[in-house]
């Protein structure tokens, strides 16, 4: 029993936590998609979003939905009412929005 406990403890030391392993896979998938030209760099998308919408991007996620890459961006405008935009990661086109979107004029 003592040997099993020791084995369990040492195994836990060498295996990454599930969340970190998932983050690493997500990062690798994103890098591969960028290198393959399937998506545009996040920096380019953020620059366009900052020119188009009032507020500051507070969170950005890259997701694959029905075979399509998209950036989901949470934006916090001066009024404090966050809104979300989903951007086609390949073209930069707006796909969907949620909340009171505040566009710059």
mmCIF file of the C-alpha atoms, coordinates in Angstrom:
data_MODEL
# 
_entry.id   MODEL 
# 
loop_
_atom_site.group_PDB 
_atom_site.id 
_atom_site.type_symbol 
_atom_site.label_atom_id 
_atom_site.label_alt_id 
_atom_site.label_comp_id 
_atom_site.label_asym_id 
_atom_site.label_entity_id 
_atom_site.label_seq_id 
_atom_site.pdbx_PDB_ins_code 
_atom_site.Cartn_x 
_atom_site.Cartn_y 
_atom_site.Cartn_z 
_atom_site.occupancy 
_atom_site.B_iso_or_equiv 
_atom_site.pdbx_formal_charge 
_atom_site.auth_seq_id 
_atom_site.auth_comp_id 
_atom_site.auth_asym_id 
_atom_site.auth_atom_id 
_atom_site.pdbx_PDB_model_num 
ATOM 1   C CA . UNK A 1 1   ? 0.000   0.000  0.000   1.00 0.00 ? 1   UNK A CA 1 
ATOM 2   C CA . UNK A 1 2   ? 2.819   2.359  0.866   1.00 0.00 ? 2   UNK A CA 1 
ATOM 3   C CA . UNK A 1 3   ? 4.436   1.699  -2.520  1.00 0.00 ? 3   UNK A CA 1 
ATOM 4   C CA . UNK A 1 4   ? 1.123   2.450  -4.305  1.00 0.00 ? 4   UNK A CA 1 
ATOM 5   C CA . UNK A 1 5   ? 0.788   5.722  -2.405  1.00 0.00 ? 5   UNK A CA 1 
ATOM 6   C CA . UNK A 1 6   ? 4.368   6.663  -3.282  1.00 0.00 ? 6   UNK A CA 1 
ATOM 7   C CA . UNK A 1 7   ? 3.739   5.785  -6.937  1.00 0.00 ? 7   UNK A CA 1 
ATOM 8   C CA . UNK A 1 8   ? 0.572   7.879  -6.960  1.00 0.00 ? 8   UNK A CA 1 
ATOM 9   C CA . UNK A 1 9   ? 2.397   10.866 -5.448  1.00 0.00 ? 9   UNK A CA 1 
ATOM 10  C CA . UNK A 1 10  ? 5.329   10.749 -7.849  1.00 0.00 ? 10  UNK A CA 1 
ATOM 11  C CA . UNK A 1 11  ? 3.063   10.255 -10.861 1.00 0.00 ? 11  UNK A CA 1 
ATOM 12  C CA . UNK A 1 12  ? 1.207   13.416 -9.882  1.00 0.00 ? 12  UNK A CA 1 
ATOM 13  C CA . UNK A 1 13  ? 4.470   15.360 -9.807  1.00 0.00 ? 13  UNK A CA 1 
ATOM 14  C CA . UNK A 1 14  ? 5.367   14.523 -13.405 1.00 0.00 ? 14  UNK A CA 1 
ATOM 15  C CA . UNK A 1 15  ? 2.028   14.882 -15.142 1.00 0.00 ? 15  UNK A CA 1 
ATOM 16  C CA . UNK A 1 16  ? 0.819   18.398 -15.944 1.00 0.00 ? 16  UNK A CA 1 
ATOM 17  C CA . UNK A 1 17  ? -2.532  19.514 -14.598 1.00 0.00 ? 17  UNK A CA 1 
ATOM 18  C CA . UNK A 1 18  ? -5.301  18.929 -17.153 1.00 0.00 ? 18  UNK A CA 1 
ATOM 19  C CA . UNK A 1 19  ? -5.934  22.663 -17.643 1.00 0.00 ? 19  UNK A CA 1 
ATOM 20  C CA . UNK A 1 20  ? -2.300  23.359 -18.530 1.00 0.00 ? 20  UNK A CA 1 
ATOM 21  C CA . UNK A 1 21  ? -2.186  20.463 -20.960 1.00 0.00 ? 21  UNK A CA 1 
ATOM 22  C CA . UNK A 1 22  ? -5.333  21.768 -22.668 1.00 0.00 ? 22  UNK A CA 1 
ATOM 23  C CA . UNK A 1 23  ? -3.899  25.308 -22.816 1.00 0.00 ? 23  UNK A CA 1 
ATOM 24  C CA . UNK A 1 24  ? -0.739  23.972 -24.446 1.00 0.00 ? 24  UNK A CA 1 
ATOM 25  C CA . UNK A 1 25  ? -2.746  22.058 -27.074 1.00 0.00 ? 25  UNK A CA 1 
ATOM 26  C CA . UNK A 1 26  ? -4.882  25.141 -27.760 1.00 0.00 ? 26  UNK A CA 1 
ATOM 27  C CA . UNK A 1 27  ? -1.769  27.265 -28.151 1.00 0.00 ? 27  UNK A CA 1 
ATOM 28  C CA . UNK A 1 28  ? -0.230  24.749 -30.549 1.00 0.00 ? 28  UNK A CA 1 
ATOM 29  C CA . UNK A 1 29  ? -3.445  24.576 -32.617 1.00 0.00 ? 29  UNK A CA 1 
ATOM 30  C CA . UNK A 1 30  ? -3.580  28.374 -32.815 1.00 0.00 ? 30  UNK A CA 1 
ATOM 31  C CA . UNK A 1 31  ? 0.061   28.629 -33.879 1.00 0.00 ? 31  UNK A CA 1 
ATOM 32  C CA . UNK A 1 32  ? -0.435  25.939 -36.538 1.00 0.00 ? 32  UNK A CA 1 
ATOM 33  C CA . UNK A 1 33  ? -3.538  27.720 -37.877 1.00 0.00 ? 33  UNK A CA 1 
ATOM 34  C CA . UNK A 1 34  ? -1.621  31.009 -38.082 1.00 0.00 ? 34  UNK A CA 1 
ATOM 35  C CA . UNK A 1 35  ? 1.354   29.389 -39.825 1.00 0.00 ? 35  UNK A CA 1 
ATOM 36  C CA . UNK A 1 36  ? -0.993  27.664 -42.289 1.00 0.00 ? 36  UNK A CA 1 
ATOM 37  C CA . UNK A 1 37  ? -2.626  30.999 -43.116 1.00 0.00 ? 37  UNK A CA 1 
ATOM 38  C CA . UNK A 1 38  ? -6.004  29.868 -41.774 1.00 0.00 ? 38  UNK A CA 1 
ATOM 39  C CA . UNK A 1 39  ? -6.253  32.802 -39.352 1.00 0.00 ? 39  UNK A CA 1 
ATOM 40  C CA . UNK A 1 40  ? -4.983  36.365 -39.134 1.00 0.00 ? 40  UNK A CA 1 
ATOM 41  C CA . UNK A 1 41  ? -2.734  37.403 -36.243 1.00 0.00 ? 41  UNK A CA 1 
ATOM 42  C CA . UNK A 1 42  ? -4.588  38.539 -33.153 1.00 0.00 ? 42  UNK A CA 1 
ATOM 43  C CA . UNK A 1 43  ? -2.633  41.824 -33.137 1.00 0.00 ? 43  UNK A CA 1 
ATOM 44  C CA . UNK A 1 44  ? -4.104  42.745 -36.552 1.00 0.00 ? 44  UNK A CA 1 
ATOM 45  C CA . UNK A 1 45  ? -7.626  41.890 -35.432 1.00 0.00 ? 45  UNK A CA 1 
ATOM 46  C CA . UNK A 1 46  ? -7.223  43.900 -32.210 1.00 0.00 ? 46  UNK A CA 1 
ATOM 47  C CA . UNK A 1 47  ? -6.002  46.956 -34.132 1.00 0.00 ? 47  UNK A CA 1 
ATOM 48  C CA . UNK A 1 48  ? -9.076  46.822 -36.383 1.00 0.00 ? 48  UNK A CA 1 
ATOM 49  C CA . UNK A 1 49  ? -11.420 46.311 -33.441 1.00 0.00 ? 49  UNK A CA 1 
ATOM 50  C CA . UNK A 1 50  ? -9.908  49.287 -31.599 1.00 0.00 ? 50  UNK A CA 1 
ATOM 51  C CA . UNK A 1 51  ? -10.503 51.486 -34.674 1.00 0.00 ? 51  UNK A CA 1 
ATOM 52  C CA . UNK A 1 52  ? -14.097 50.312 -34.994 1.00 0.00 ? 52  UNK A CA 1 
ATOM 53  C CA . UNK A 1 53  ? -15.463 49.975 -31.450 1.00 0.00 ? 53  UNK A CA 1 
ATOM 54  C CA . UNK A 1 54  ? -15.492 52.199 -28.391 1.00 0.00 ? 54  UNK A CA 1 
ATOM 55  C CA . UNK A 1 55  ? -13.819 50.505 -25.443 1.00 0.00 ? 55  UNK A CA 1 
ATOM 56  C CA . UNK A 1 56  ? -10.945 48.273 -24.521 1.00 0.00 ? 56  UNK A CA 1 
ATOM 57  C CA . UNK A 1 57  ? -10.617 44.565 -25.277 1.00 0.00 ? 57  UNK A CA 1 
ATOM 58  C CA . UNK A 1 58  ? -10.426 42.813 -21.915 1.00 0.00 ? 58  UNK A CA 1 
ATOM 59  C CA . UNK A 1 59  ? -10.464 39.198 -23.107 1.00 0.00 ? 59  UNK A CA 1 
ATOM 60  C CA . UNK A 1 60  ? -9.755  37.420 -26.367 1.00 0.00 ? 60  UNK A CA 1 
ATOM 61  C CA . UNK A 1 61  ? -10.365 33.770 -27.198 1.00 0.00 ? 61  UNK A CA 1 
ATOM 62  C CA . UNK A 1 62  ? -9.690  31.832 -30.373 1.00 0.00 ? 62  UNK A CA 1 
ATOM 63  C CA . UNK A 1 63  ? -12.281 29.135 -30.999 1.00 0.00 ? 63  UNK A CA 1 
ATOM 64  C CA . UNK A 1 64  ? -13.165 26.678 -33.721 1.00 0.00 ? 64  UNK A CA 1 
ATOM 65  C CA . UNK A 1 65  ? -16.901 26.530 -34.347 1.00 0.00 ? 65  UNK A CA 1 
ATOM 66  C CA . UNK A 1 66  ? -18.308 24.222 -37.045 1.00 0.00 ? 66  UNK A CA 1 
ATOM 67  C CA . UNK A 1 67  ? -14.945 24.172 -38.795 1.00 0.00 ? 67  UNK A CA 1 
ATOM 68  C CA . UNK A 1 68  ? -14.594 27.968 -38.747 1.00 0.00 ? 68  UNK A CA 1 
ATOM 69  C CA . UNK A 1 69  ? -11.967 29.798 -36.693 1.00 0.00 ? 69  UNK A CA 1 
ATOM 70  C CA . UNK A 1 70  ? -13.271 32.807 -34.809 1.00 0.00 ? 70  UNK A CA 1 
ATOM 71  C CA . UNK A 1 71  ? -12.018 35.307 -32.281 1.00 0.00 ? 71  UNK A CA 1 
ATOM 72  C CA . UNK A 1 72  ? -14.399 36.054 -29.432 1.00 0.00 ? 72  UNK A CA 1 
ATOM 73  C CA . UNK A 1 73  ? -13.533 39.447 -27.972 1.00 0.00 ? 73  UNK A CA 1 
ATOM 74  C CA . UNK A 1 74  ? -14.985 40.954 -24.812 1.00 0.00 ? 74  UNK A CA 1 
ATOM 75  C CA . UNK A 1 75  ? -14.924 44.735 -24.949 1.00 0.00 ? 75  UNK A CA 1 
ATOM 76  C CA . UNK A 1 76  ? -15.413 47.095 -22.023 1.00 0.00 ? 76  UNK A CA 1 
ATOM 77  C CA . UNK A 1 77  ? -16.548 50.578 -23.125 1.00 0.00 ? 77  UNK A CA 1 
ATOM 78  C CA . UNK A 1 78  ? -16.478 53.701 -20.915 1.00 0.00 ? 78  UNK A CA 1 
ATOM 79  C CA . UNK A 1 79  ? -20.083 53.140 -19.772 1.00 0.00 ? 79  UNK A CA 1 
ATOM 80  C CA . UNK A 1 80  ? -18.995 49.828 -18.156 1.00 0.00 ? 80  UNK A CA 1 
ATOM 81  C CA . UNK A 1 81  ? -21.487 47.618 -20.035 1.00 0.00 ? 81  UNK A CA 1 
ATOM 82  C CA . UNK A 1 82  ? -19.377 44.908 -21.599 1.00 0.00 ? 82  UNK A CA 1 
ATOM 83  C CA . UNK A 1 83  ? -20.246 43.601 -25.042 1.00 0.00 ? 83  UNK A CA 1 
ATOM 84  C CA . UNK A 1 84  ? -18.917 40.683 -27.048 1.00 0.00 ? 84  UNK A CA 1 
ATOM 85  C CA . UNK A 1 85  ? -18.057 40.473 -30.726 1.00 0.00 ? 85  UNK A CA 1 
ATOM 86  C CA . UNK A 1 86  ? -17.251 37.331 -32.669 1.00 0.00 ? 86  UNK A CA 1 
ATOM 87  C CA . UNK A 1 87  ? -14.873 37.962 -35.541 1.00 0.00 ? 87  UNK A CA 1 
ATOM 88  C CA . UNK A 1 88  ? -14.042 35.601 -38.412 1.00 0.00 ? 88  UNK A CA 1 
ATOM 89  C CA . UNK A 1 89  ? -10.392 34.818 -37.657 1.00 0.00 ? 89  UNK A CA 1 
ATOM 90  C CA . UNK A 1 90  ? -9.563  34.378 -41.350 1.00 0.00 ? 90  UNK A CA 1 
ATOM 91  C CA . UNK A 1 91  ? -11.144 37.560 -42.739 1.00 0.00 ? 91  UNK A CA 1 
ATOM 92  C CA . UNK A 1 92  ? -11.692 39.878 -39.781 1.00 0.00 ? 92  UNK A CA 1 
ATOM 93  C CA . UNK A 1 93  ? -15.404 40.171 -40.600 1.00 0.00 ? 93  UNK A CA 1 
ATOM 94  C CA . UNK A 1 94  ? -17.926 40.600 -37.801 1.00 0.00 ? 94  UNK A CA 1 
ATOM 95  C CA . UNK A 1 95  ? -19.961 37.416 -37.386 1.00 0.00 ? 95  UNK A CA 1 
ATOM 96  C CA . UNK A 1 96  ? -22.083 38.118 -34.297 1.00 0.00 ? 96  UNK A CA 1 
ATOM 97  C CA . UNK A 1 97  ? -22.327 40.486 -31.384 1.00 0.00 ? 97  UNK A CA 1 
ATOM 98  C CA . UNK A 1 98  ? -23.912 40.381 -27.960 1.00 0.00 ? 98  UNK A CA 1 
ATOM 99  C CA . UNK A 1 99  ? -24.721 43.325 -25.737 1.00 0.00 ? 99  UNK A CA 1 
ATOM 100 C CA . UNK A 1 100 ? -24.874 46.999 -26.587 1.00 0.00 ? 100 UNK A CA 1 
ATOM 101 C CA . UNK A 1 101 ? -22.167 47.318 -29.213 1.00 0.00 ? 101 UNK A CA 1 
ATOM 102 C CA . UNK A 1 102 ? -20.664 50.801 -29.293 1.00 0.00 ? 102 UNK A CA 1 
ATOM 103 C CA . UNK A 1 103 ? -19.180 51.620 -32.665 1.00 0.00 ? 103 UNK A CA 1 
ATOM 104 C CA . UNK A 1 104 ? -16.989 54.659 -33.213 1.00 0.00 ? 104 UNK A CA 1 
ATOM 105 C CA . UNK A 1 105 ? -18.279 57.057 -35.798 1.00 0.00 ? 105 UNK A CA 1 
# 
